[in-house]
Amino acid sequence: MIKLIAIDTDGTLLNSQEEIQASTKEAISKALDRGVKVVLCSGRPIAGLAPYMNELGIKGEDQYALTLNGAISRKASGEIMTSDLIANSVYRRLTAYALSLKLPFNIVDFESRIITPNHDIDPMVYQQAYENQAVLFVRSVEEFPEKGQAIAKACFVGSQELLDRVEDRVKEDWGQDFNVLRTDARFLELLNPKVNKGQGLKELCGRLEIAPEEVMAIGDERNDLDMFAFTGTSVAMGNGNDLVKQAADYVTSSNDEDGIAQALEKFVF
C-alpha cells in the first residue's frame, strides 16, 4: 500500500507549459483525501514550490516538501525540519573558478534568494529567478558577506552544449567536496555532500515511520535517481531522461499526457 508519493516538479508535476494538468490535480486531490502524503521533491527553493502546493491543497502540519534537492525539508506550514547547507566561503572559491571557465554562476541562499557575481547575467539565470519567484541580487566577492549568508546550493547554468563540455571537469575538480548533480540540461549544481533527494526522503520517511516499500517516487531527470533507489516503486515520466527510464520500475505517459494521473491510478487507487 502506498502511503507517500514523492513528486518532482519541473518536467514531472508541470507540463511543457509550466502548468499542472487538470488530471494531475484531480488525482492528487483523491490521494490526499485518502490520507496519502504527497511530497513535492524539487531542486526549487520553497518560493518556487509554494504556489503549486497551494494549488494542489498540500498544506498544514502533516504535509511536507523537500526543497533544493533535499538541502532543506519543510512542513507545508513553513516550519523547517532539516537543513544541510554549504560553507559561506564557497561563493568566493566558485566565483573564481567560474570566471576561469567563463561559466555563468549563482548561489541560492536559505531564503530562496539568487545571488550571482555576474554583471552580464546569463538569460538562464533570469529564467531561474522568474520560475522560482525569487529575488535576484548581483554581488561581487567583495560585496558578499564573509559570515552569516547561508548557502543552500551553488549553480552553474547555461546552454546544454556548455554544460556538457564542462560537466566532467567540474565533477573531477569538486566531486570530493560536494555532491555535483546535473539536474537539468541547463543546470549543474553543487550541494552539501550528504544532500540528495533520496537521502532527504529517507530522513522524512524515518520520521513518519513509513517504509520504503510504502513510497512511490515520480520523476524525469538524473537528480531523481536517488529517490528511485530509496523507494519501493519508481515511476519515470515518458518525457524523461533515458537513464531515468531505465532505472524506473514503470514508465508512464509524458507530462503533457496525464502521466501522473496514470501512475497514481496504477499504483495508488
VENZI-V937836 format. One record per residue. RES is the residue in one small letter. SS is DSSP state (2 for helix, 1 for strand, 0 for the rest). OMEGA is omega in degrees with one decimal (* if undefined). NEAR is the number of other ideal C-beta (glycine too) atoms within 10 Angstrom. Layout:
RES,SS,OMEGA,NEAR + RES,SS,OMEGA,NEAR
//
This chain:
m,0,179.0,7 + i,0,178.8,20 + k,0,-178.9,18 + l,1,177.6,22 + i,1,177.7,27 + a,1,-173.0,28 + i,1,171.7,26 + d,0,-176.8,28 + t,2,-174.2,22 + d,2,-179.0,19 + g,2,-178.0,20 + t,2,177.0,29 + l,2,-176.7,28 + l,1,176.4,17 + n,0,-175.8,19 + s,0,175.7,10 + q,0,-179.4,9 + e,0,179.0,10 + e,0,175.0,14 + i,1,-179.5,19 + q,0,179.0,19 + a,2,179.7,10 + s,2,178.3,17 + t,2,178.4,22 + k,2,-178.6,15 + e,2,-178.6,13 + a,2,-179.8,22 + i,2,176.9,23 + s,2,178.9,13 + k,2,179.0,15 + a,2,179.1,20 + l,2,179.0,17 + d,2,179.6,9 + r,0,177.7,11 + g,0,178.5,8 + v,0,174.1,19 + k,1,175.4,21 + v,1,-172.6,23 + v,1,173.2,24 + l,1,-178.7,26 + c,1,-166.0,31 + s,0,169.4,28 + g,0,-179.4,28 + r,0,169.3,24 + p,0,-175.9,24 + i,2,179.3,22 + a,2,179.9,18 + g,2,179.4,24 + l,2,-172.6,25 + a,2,179.6,21 + p,2,-179.6,11 + y,2,175.5,20 + m,2,177.8,19 + n,2,-179.6,11 + e,2,-177.0,13 + l,2,-177.9,20 + g,0,176.0,15 + i,0,-172.3,21 + k,0,174.4,15 + g,0,-175.9,10 + e,0,-174.4,10 + d,0,169.5,11 + q,0,-165.8,19 + y,1,174.6,27 + a,1,171.3,26 + l,1,-175.7,30 + t,1,174.2,28 + l,2,179.3,29 + n,2,177.7,27 + g,2,-179.7,30 + a,0,179.5,27 + i,1,173.4,24 + s,1,-175.5,23 + r,1,162.9,20 + k,1,179.0,15 + a,0,176.8,22 + s,0,179.0,11 + g,0,-178.2,11 + e,0,177.6,10 + i,1,-180.0,12 + m,1,179.1,15 + t,1,174.1,16 + s,1,177.2,16 + d,0,-170.0,19 + l,0,178.4,18 + i,1,-169.7,23 + a,0,178.7,11 + n,0,-176.6,16 + s,0,180.0,12 + v,2,-177.2,18 + y,2,-178.9,25 + r,2,-178.0,14 + r,2,-176.1,14 + l,2,174.1,24 + t,2,179.1,21 + a,2,179.9,12 + y,2,-178.9,16 + a,2,178.2,21 + l,2,-178.7,13 + s,2,-179.9,8 + l,2,-177.5,14 + k,0,-179.7,9 + l,0,170.8,21 + p,1,-171.5,23 + f,1,171.2,25 + n,1,171.1,29 + i,1,172.4,26 + v,1,-175.3,27 + d,1,-175.1,20 + f,0,-176.2,17 + e,0,176.3,13 + s,0,179.0,22 + r,0,176.5,19 + i,1,-176.8,21 + i,1,-179.3,20 + t,1,174.4,24 + p,0,-172.6,22 + n,0,174.5,17 + h,0,173.5,7 + d,0,-167.6,6 + i,0,177.8,14 + d,0,179.9,20 + p,2,179.4,11 + m,2,178.4,18 + v,2,174.4,20 + y,2,178.8,12 + q,2,177.0,12 + q,2,179.9,23 + a,2,-179.4,22 + y,2,-177.3,11 + e,2,-176.7,14 + n,0,-178.2,21 + q,0,-174.0,15 + a,0,173.9,20 + v,0,-179.0,13 + l,1,178.8,16 + f,1,169.7,15 + v,1,-177.6,15 + r,0,174.5,16 + s,0,177.0,11 + v,0,-179.4,13 + e,0,-178.3,7 + e,0,-177.0,10 + f,0,-176.9,18 + p,0,-178.2,9 + e,0,179.5,10 + k,0,170.2,6 + g,0,179.3,6 + q,0,-175.9,16 + a,0,-177.0,14 + i,1,179.2,23 + a,1,177.7,24 + k,1,174.5,29 + a,1,-174.1,24 + c,1,162.8,25 + f,1,-176.1,25 + v,1,178.6,23 + g,0,-179.0,21 + s,0,177.2,14 + q,2,-178.9,11 + e,2,180.0,8 + l,2,-177.2,19 + l,2,173.9,20 + d,2,-176.1,12 + r,2,-173.3,13 + v,2,-172.5,17 + e,2,-177.5,14 + d,2,180.0,10 + r,2,178.7,10 + v,2,179.1,21 + k,2,178.7,16 + e,2,-176.1,10 + d,2,-170.4,14 + w,2,-174.0,17 + g,0,178.0,13 + q,0,-178.2,9 + d,0,-173.5,14 + f,1,164.4,21 + n,1,-177.7,23 + v,1,-173.5,20 + l,1,168.4,23 + r,1,-172.6,20 + t,1,-176.7,21 + d,1,177.5,20 + a,0,-172.5,14 + r,0,-177.5,19 + f,1,173.2,20 + l,1,-168.3,24 + e,1,177.5,23 + l,1,-175.6,25 + l,1,169.3,26 + n,1,-172.8,22 + p,0,179.4,14 + k,0,-172.3,12 + v,0,164.1,28 + n,0,-176.5,24 + k,2,-179.7,28 + g,2,178.5,24 + q,2,177.7,20 + g,2,179.5,30 + l,2,178.1,27 + k,2,-179.8,18 + e,2,179.3,17 + l,2,-178.7,23 + c,2,175.5,21 + g,2,178.1,10 + r,2,-175.6,11 + l,2,-177.6,16 + e,0,176.0,8 + i,0,-176.9,16 + a,0,179.5,12 + p,2,-179.1,16 + e,2,177.0,12 + e,2,-176.3,18 + v,1,172.8,25 + m,1,177.3,26 + a,1,178.8,31 + i,1,-178.6,29 + g,1,-175.9,31 + d,0,-173.4,26 + e,0,-173.5,23 + r,2,178.0,16 + n,2,174.7,27 + d,2,-176.3,35 + l,2,178.4,22 + d,2,173.2,24 + m,2,-178.7,27 + f,2,-178.8,21 + a,2,-178.4,16 + f,2,-168.1,19 + t,0,177.8,25 + g,0,-179.6,14 + t,1,-179.4,21 + s,1,-176.4,23 + v,1,175.6,29 + a,1,175.4,29 + m,0,179.5,28 + g,0,178.0,15 + n,0,-171.6,18 + g,0,175.3,27 + n,0,-177.5,21 + d,2,178.3,8 + l,2,179.4,13 + v,2,177.8,23 + k,2,-179.4,15 + q,2,-177.2,11 + a,2,-172.2,17 + a,0,172.2,22 + d,0,-175.0,14 + y,1,175.0,15 + v,1,-179.2,17 + t,0,177.7,25 + s,0,-176.5,16 + s,0,178.3,18 + n,0,174.2,26 + d,0,-172.4,14 + e,0,173.1,15 + d,0,-175.7,19 + g,2,-179.4,27 + i,2,179.4,25 + a,2,179.0,21 + q,2,-179.0,18 + a,2,179.6,24 + l,2,178.4,26 + e,2,-177.4,14 + k,2,-169.7,13 + f,2,-172.5,18 + v,0,-172.6,17 + f,0,*,12
//
